[in-house]
Amino acid sequence: MARLPDFLKNISPVGETLTAIDGGVAELSQAADAQNARLSVQTADEAGLALWERDYGLSSAGSLAERRARILTALSGGQTVTPAYLRGLCVSIGGADRGEVAEDFANWTAEVTAVSENRLPGDTGALESALTRLMPAHLQWSVVPCGEMTAEGTLYAALTGAVCVEITA
């Protein structure tokens, strides 16, 4: 509407029509954004996830994070499970800032570390679900959540940590 001269926008019914068109375009844009958010795996609601699960023949059991992990794993296709691929999964599915992989070929084991920088590590349930689906049966693996804390400047604070377990009877 900005490209038209003012005298044309002031003529009835041209001005009213252009105003209605602008309102319709804004409404359509909002509806398209809402539908895209519903269908994007990262932001999908229950109904959106159900569409993905139906298309890929996946289970709808578990939390939203686990369901998203299953869908993202299925979308990644049949790839060879390499250290680079595992590091990428730590970020894309595990929510970590980076991933590290330690392999022990002699014992057929792999340790996948999901590293969160300057924050506590998040839940690794979704990552573990994805690895259960992807990893070859002969390979033993584990996921280690890790929080890496750094301090800048000449004075460094000592960081200490502990594990606390509460057992209720």
N, C-alpha and C positions, 0 to 999 in steps of 0.2 A: 504494500500500500504506500510505502514511502516514495516509490518511484513515480507515482502519479502526481500531477500538479494539484495544488490546493483547490482551485476552482472546480475541478472535476470531482474531488472528494466531497465537496459541499452540495453537489446536485443530488436531489432526491430522485430515485431510490438508489443511486450509485453508492453514496456514502453509507447508507444503512446496509446495503449488500456487502460492501467491503468490510464493515465492522462485524457482520455476522460470519463472514468467511474467516476473519482473523480469530474469532472465538471458536469456530469449528476446528481450525487448524491447531489451536492450542489444546483443545479437548482431545483431538485425535492423537496428538503428540504425547499427552499424558497417558492415554490409554495404551499406546504402543510401548511406552517406557514401562508401564506396569506389567504388561504381558511379557515383555522381554525379561524383566526381573523374575517373573514367575517361572519362566522356562530356563533361565540360566541355572546351571547346577549349583553354583555357589550361593545363590540367593533364592532358590526355588522354595515354594511352600509345599505342604503335603500333597496337594493335587499335582503340582508341577513335577515333584519327585516321582509320583505314581506313574506319570506318563513315561518318564525315562525308564523306570523299572519295568513297565509293561513292554516297551520297545526292545529292551535288552534281555528280557526274561530273568530279571533279578528279584531277589526277595525284598519285601518291604519291611522286614523285621529290623529292630534296633533303633538307635537314636538317629536324629537328623544327620549328625556328623558321620555316623557309620554308613548310613544310606548314601550320603554324598560321596563318601570314599569308594563305595562299591561302584557307583555310577562313573566316577572319574577313572577308576581302574579299568572298567569296561571300555570307556572311551579311548584310553591310551592304546588299546589294541594289543595284539600279541607281539611283544618285543622281547628281545633277549634281556635278561635281568643282569645288567652290568653295574659296576660301582657308580658310574655317572648317572644311570637311570635311577638307582636307589637314592643317590644324593638329591636328585630332582624331586623324587617322591616325598622326601622329608620336608621340602619346601611347599610343594603344591598340595599335598594331602595332609601332611603332618603339621603344617602351620609353623614350622621352624624357620629360622633365618638362613640356615645352611645345614647340610648333612655331611656326615663323615662315615666311611665304611672301612672296617678292618676285616680282612679275609684271612682265613687259615685253611689253605688248600689241603694240607695233610689230614686234617680232621673234618673236612667238609662243613665248616662253620663260617658264619658271617655275623658281624656285629654292626648294626646300623645305629648311628648316634644322631639324634635330631637335636641340633644345637640352637638354642634361643639366646640371642645376644642382649645382655643388660636387662634381662627379665627372667622370671621363673619359667621353666618349661611347661608347656601345655599338656593336655591329655594326648596320649599316643594311641588311643583305641582305634581311631580311624586308620592310622598308618599301619597298625598291626593287622587290621582286617584286610587291608589292601595287600600286604605282604603275604598273608596266609593264602590269598587267592593267586598271587603271582609266583611265589618261590617254588622252585622244583622240589619234589618230594624227598629227594636224597640229601638236601641241604638243611642243616640245622641253623637257625638264625635267632637273633634277639634284637630288641629295640631298646635303646638306652636314651631316656630323655635327659638333656643336659642344659643347664643354664650357665652361660659364660658371662661373668661380671668383670668389667674393666673400670679403671679409674685413671683420670688424666691429671697431669701436673706433677710437681715434685714431691708432694706429700701423698702417700698411698695409704688408704685405709685397709686394715686387715679384714678380709672377708672370711667369715667362718660359717659353717653350715652343719646341720645335724638332721637326722631322720627321727621323726617322732611317730610312734605307733601307739594307738589307743585301742586296748582290747577290752571289750565289754562282755559280760557274762549274762 
